[in-house]
Every structure is written in structure tokens, then in C-alpha cells.
Amino acid sequence: MKLLTSIAILAMSFTALANTQLPNNRHISVTGTAELSAKPDIAVINLHVESNNKTSLAAKTEVDTRVNNLLDGIEKFKVDESNVSASSISTEPRYSYRNNENPKITGYVARRTLKVTLNDLKKLNKFIDFALSVKINSVRNIELKSSKEKALKDEAIALAVKNAKEKGRSLAHAFDADLGRIYSINTNSNNSVYRYGANRDAEMVQHSAMKGSAPQPGRYLQENIKFSASISVVFDLEVK
């Protein structure tokens, strides 16, 4: 029984080795990483509109009117309708519950969500003020992005590749060997962190007005966007 168990364990070991992504010859496995920072130049603003009314149609009409008022004024912020998503709408009844009585419909609520892409961050505060002035109920979140996102992601990957090569050469030389041909490449991650409010150090500062003074506009402190890449690479080793 012990002999059979030993054979089974050896067979499993050879199977596990065969399924690995490492070559049988001398090799080195390294991970290259890179991170880039960029200033955001685009804001994606998520808005929410809601209306309570006696009928479902009345609630929907009021919500549509508020959205239309927003769309009518976006040109002054250099936003065209292709940069606005406002297609979704939902309506549902509101109920009241009393003691053991059956639920009773007391009205209807209609909701719409909007997403507006603003290409001029200097207009962010004024746009939010405008949206609230046309009775948009709330600003759900603000995402700060870069118009050069794809180029920056590609650059981060290129730098991660360069870092992997440098690490491989340095380690190989330290053990009197040369870096050989590439055996395998695995992209571990390619991430970007840009969402306003997603990190604890992203901040929005609004100054409260002193008594009797005019209210001060909100100030939005722009967090740098971070693009990171990580690549695992296996190289052959050539012994001197």
C-alpha cells in the first residue's frame, strides 16, 4: 500500500510539473512593473432626477421636463448631446401601509439617470450649479478621466516590459549568466485609478460662507490619475 501511495504521489508531481508554464532548462522568472501619473482633463458626471406625483404619467412628465431643461442649457458648457446619456427611465407606485390593511397606492415616482461628459474641468462647478438650478435632484458621483487614457496605458505597459528586461539582465549577471530568449509573457494587470471619491485622498472642498457674506463656489481638488501595469516574464538563461 505504501509503495502504491508513493507511486501515485510521484505521478501527481510529474503531472503538476508538466502543467506549469516554466521550461525544463535553466530559466529566470521576473515581474516588471510601471506606474504613470497624469492630470485629468475630463469629468464624467452622474446625475439623478426623481419626481413624486399622483399619476405615473405626471411623474414621468415632470422628470422629462427637468431633463429637457438640462439639455437645453448644456451648449454653454461646450457639451453636445453625443456626450450625454439620458435614455433610462423607471416608474413605480408608492404604497402606504396601515395596521393590517392591504397596501394602498398613494402616488407614483419616476426616476431618470444621466451621464454627462464635460471636456472643460474649469466649468465643473458652474455646470453642477446649473444642473441643480434646473431641479436635477442629485449628483451621484464624478469621475475624473484623461483624454489620453489609451496612450498612457500603452506607455505603462511598455515601461513594465522595459522594467522586466532590466530586472532579468541584472539578476542574470549577478549569477554570472546571460539573459536568453523569452519563453513566456503574462500580463498580470493594467489598471487605472481615476474615479473622483474612490480613494480616501481624493477630496472635494466646499467653503461655507461667513454670516452675511456671499456664498463661495465649491473648489474641487483634482487628484492625479494613476496608470499601472504589471507583466510576468520567463526568460531562458545562458550560462557563461
N, C-alpha and C positions, 0 to 999 in steps of 0.2 A: 504493500500500500504506500509506504514511504517513497519507494522508487517511482511509482506511477505519479505521485504528487510532485516529485522533483522534475520529472519529465514534463508534466503539464505546466509547471511554473516556467521552465526553460522555453517551452513553446510559446507561451504568452509573452515572454521577454523579447524573443526574436520577432514576433508579430508586431509588438509595440514599436520596436526599432525600425521595422520596415515601413511603418506608417508615419514616421517622423519626416520633417522637411529638411533634415540635416544630411549632408553627404557622408559616405563612409571614409573618405580620405581626410587628410588634415584640413581643418577649416576654422573660421572665426566668425562669430555672430555678434553684430553690433546694432545699436539703435541710434539713429540720427534724429535730432530734434531741432526745431526752429520756432521762433515767435517774432511777429512783426506787430507794430502799433501804428494806428492811423487815426487821423481826426475824422469824425463823422461829418458828412455833408448832406445827409438825407434824413428826414424824420417820417416815420410811418405812424400815424395817429389813429388809434382805435376808439371810436365813439359809439355811444349807446343812446337811443331815443325810445321813450316809453310814454304811452298815454292811457289813462283810465277814463272810460266813458260808459254811457248807458247801453249803447249798442256796439256790436263788433265793427260795423261799418263806420260809425262815428269815431271810434278809437283809431281805426286804420287811417281814416281821412286826416285826422289831426297829426298823426305821425308822418304821413306823406307830405303834408303841408310844411312841417318843420324841416324835413329833409330837402324839399324843393327850395325852401328859403336859403338853406345852406348852399345848395348847388348854384343858386342864382348869384351868390356873392364870392365864389371861390376864384373867379378870374383875377380879382385884385391881388390875390396871393400867388399869381402865376401858376395856378393849378388848373389843368384841363380835366375833363370828365374821364379821360383814359386813366388818370391817376386816382380815381375814386371808385371804390367798390361799395355799392349800396343796394344790392339786389335782394338780400334776405329779409323776410318779414314773418312774424308769427302773431297769432291772436288766440286768446283763450278766455274762458269765462272766469269771473271771480265769484267765490261762494261765501256765504255766511253760515255758521254752524251755531245752533242754539239748542241747548239741552239735548234731548233725544229726538228732535225733529229732523226730518230729511234736509240735506243741504239745499240752500236756496240761492239761485243766481242773483247777484246784486249788481252786476255790470260786467264789462269786458275790458281786457287790457291788450294793447297792441305794442309790439316791440320791433325795432329795427336796429341792426348794427351796421356801422360804416367803417371803412378803412380809407384814410386819405394819405397820399404820399406828398410830402412837402419838400421841394428841392432847394428851399432857401431857409436855413435854420434861423436866420435873423428875424424871420417873420413868425416864428413858432408861437411866441407869447400872444401876439396880436391875433393869430389865427384861432387860438384856443378861446380868447376873449370873444371873438366873433361867433364861434360855434355856440358858446354858452348864451350869447345875446339872442340867437335865433331859437332858443329853447331846446338845444341839444342837452339831454339830461346829464350825461357824464362823460368824462374822458377816462376810458378804461386803462389804457397804457400807451406808452410812447416808445417806439423802437428807433434807436439811432443807428443808422447804417452808413456805408460808404458806397459811392457810385463806382469805385474801383475794386469792389469786393473780389471779383473773379481774378483779376491780375494779381492782387495781394495774396490770394490763396495759392495761385500758381507759384508765386515768388517764395512763399513759405515752404512749399514742397521742394523747390529747387535748393533752398538753403538747408533743408533737412537731409537731402541727398548728399550735398557737399559735406555736411557735418558727419554723416555716416562714413564717407570715404576717408575723411581726416582721422576719425577715431580708429578706423580699421588699419590705416597705414601706421599710425602712431603705436598701436598695440603690437602689430606685427613686427615692426622694427625693434621694439623693446625686447622681443624674444628672438632676435636675430633671424627674422623671416621676412619675406616679401608678400605683399597682398597679391593674390592671384585673381583668376577670373571670378565674375559674380555667379553665384549659384541660385539664389532666390531673393525675391523682394516682397515685402509685405507692408502695405500701408496701414499703420495702426489707427491713426486718426488724422482728421483735417478739420479743425474746429475754429469757429469764430464766436467771440463773446461781444455782443453789441447791444443787447436789449436794455433800454433805459429802465432802471429799477430792478434788474435781475441780480445785481451784485450789491452788497452792503455799502460799498464805497461809491456807488453811483448816487448822485444826490440832486434834489430839486430844492431850491431855497426860495421861499416867498417871504417878503418883508411885510410885516404888519404896519399899518400906518399909525403914526402917533395921533393922539387925540387932537381933532381939529385940522389935521393935515390931509392932503390928498393921498389916496391910496397909491402905493408904489407898485410898478409892474413886477410880475414874478421873474426871477432870474433862474435860468436853467444851466447848471454846470455840466459841460459836456465831457463825458468820460471817453477816453481813447478806446477805440475798438482793437481787440487783440485777435490776431490770426495765428493759429499754431498748427504745426504739422509734426507727425512722428512716423518714422519709417524704420522697420527692422530689415536688416540685410545680412545674408550669409555669403562670405567670400571663401574661395579656396586659399590655402596657404602654401607658399613655395619656400621650402627650407633652403637656406644658403649652404 
